Amino acid sequence: MEPLSFTASLITVIGVVTASSGMIYNLREKLTNAPKDVENLLEQLRTFEGLLKELEAQLRDYRNSVPPQDTLQQVWGGSVAQMQRDIERLHNALFKIEPLLKRRTLGSRVLLLARRILSEKEVAGYRVKIDIHCGILSNIQAMVCG
């Protein structure tokens, strides 16, 4: 197994979370009355991104004392892979919304079209998943920092 696979997976998730946060930020900025769930999702993604970056830094700082990469991959690799899948799904939905934001007028019609792509129910589902992932990251941090 590649020795840096766990850290590399984290870095990949960080990249997708950062891109998704940027897309939601742009959505929020373009819509004069962005829905509260969009605001909450952005805040939650930023928290998630912070935890991911903190863990990545801890893996770098404590590399001599942390469990080996292959152990981390065995214990937590599936969880990190699920994080990546969930965030990529969100990112793909946001990518479909992006062309709507390039329109000259952004009113309730654009919001309705965006809601067809990413409904309130789906946003709530992503928020639950991100919350679970934040808990998992806290457990990984406990293992790394002992």
C-alpha positions as a printed Julia matrix, in Angstrom:
146×3 Matrix{Float64}:
   0.0    0.0     0.0
   1.27   3.47   -0.83
   2.59   5.06    2.37
   0.97   8.45    1.81
  -2.42   7.19    0.69
  -4.3    8.34    3.8
  -2.86  11.86    3.78
  -3.29  12.07    0.01
  -6.96  11.14    0.42
  -7.39  13.89    3.01
  -5.78  16.43    0.7
  -8.15  15.4    -2.1
 -11.17  15.87    0.19
  -9.8   19.27    1.29
  -9.6   20.36   -2.34
 -13.18  19.38   -3.13
 -14.51  20.94    0.1
 -12.65  24.19   -0.64
 -14.04  24.3    -4.18
 -17.58  23.54   -2.96
 -17.36  26.22   -0.27
 -16.32  28.71   -2.93
 -19.25  27.76   -5.13
 -21.73  28.12   -2.27
 -20.17  31.45   -1.31
 -20.66  32.67   -4.89
 -24.25  31.42   -4.87
 -24.9   33.26   -1.62
 -23.31  36.45   -2.92
 -25.23  36.41   -6.2
 -28.63  35.78   -4.66
 -29.85  38.78   -2.73
 -31.9   36.65   -0.36
 -29.97  33.41   -0.14
 -31.91  30.73    1.73
 -30.89  30.15    5.34
 -30.07  26.5     4.63
 -27.5   27.63    2.05
 -25.92  29.93    4.65
 -25.86  27.07    7.16
 -24.36  24.66    4.64
 -21.59  27.15    3.85
 -20.81  27.59    7.54
 -20.77  23.83    8.07
 -18.51  23.25    5.05
 -16.07  25.84    6.39
 -15.98  24.05    9.75
 -15.43  20.74    7.96
 -12.66  22.28    5.86
 -11.0   23.63    9.01
 -11.06  20.22   10.67
  -9.62  18.57    7.56
  -6.79  21.1     7.35
  -6.1   20.78   11.05
  -5.88  16.99   10.77
  -3.63  17.25    7.73
  -1.32  19.6     9.68
  -1.33  17.25   12.67
  -0.34  14.34   10.46
   2.56  16.42    9.19
   3.59  17.73   12.64
   3.28  14.41   14.45
   4.46  12.16   11.64
   7.02  10.46   13.89
   4.5    9.59   16.61
   1.23   9.01   14.72
   0.07   5.57   13.69
   1.56   4.55   10.34
  -0.26   5.63    7.18
  -1.27   2.05    6.41
  -2.87   1.71    9.87
  -4.75   4.98    9.4
  -5.82   3.83    5.95
  -7.07   0.48    7.3
  -8.99   2.0    10.2
 -10.26   5.23    8.64
  -9.73   4.89    4.88
 -13.32   3.84    4.21
 -14.63   6.84    6.13
 -12.41   9.25    4.24
 -13.46   7.65    0.95
 -17.11   8.17    1.93
 -16.36  11.81    2.78
 -14.89  12.24   -0.66
 -17.89  10.63   -2.38
 -20.37  12.77   -0.42
 -18.53  16.0    -1.06
 -18.05  15.18   -4.75
 -21.82  14.63   -5.08
 -22.44  18.04   -3.51
 -19.79  19.6    -5.73
 -21.39  18.08   -8.85
 -24.78  19.51   -7.89
 -23.23  22.93   -7.28
 -21.44  22.7   -10.62
 -24.86  22.34  -12.3
 -26.07  25.49  -10.53
 -23.07  27.59  -11.53
 -24.31  28.44  -15.08
 -27.47  29.9   -13.56
 -25.35  32.41  -11.67
 -23.97  33.83  -14.91
 -27.34  35.19  -15.94
 -27.86  38.93  -15.98
 -30.82  38.91  -13.65
 -30.82  36.73  -10.61
 -34.23  36.66   -9.08
 -36.69  34.18   -7.7
 -36.74  32.3   -11.01
 -33.04  31.48  -10.73
 -33.55  30.38   -7.14
 -36.38  28.08   -8.24
 -34.17  26.57  -10.94
 -31.34  26.13   -8.44
 -33.77  24.45   -6.02
 -34.65  21.91   -8.7
 -30.98  20.97   -8.78
 -30.35  21.15   -5.03
 -33.51  21.0    -2.93
 -33.85  21.95    0.73
 -34.16  18.26    1.55
 -30.9   17.5    -0.25
 -29.15  20.38    1.51
 -30.38  19.01    4.85
 -29.06  15.57    3.88
 -25.65  17.0     3.06
 -25.6   18.87    6.35
 -26.27  15.62    8.24
 -23.5   13.85    6.32
 -21.03  16.67    6.93
 -21.9   16.65   10.63
 -21.18  12.92   10.78
 -17.92  13.43    8.9
 -16.88  16.16   11.36
 -17.39  13.67   14.2
 -15.29  11.09   12.39
 -12.52  13.64   11.88
 -12.55  14.36   15.62
 -12.07  10.63   16.28
  -9.21  10.46   13.81
  -7.61  13.47   15.49
  -7.88  11.74   18.86
  -6.09   8.73   17.42
  -3.38  10.88   15.82
  -2.77  13.15   18.8
  -3.38  10.4    21.35
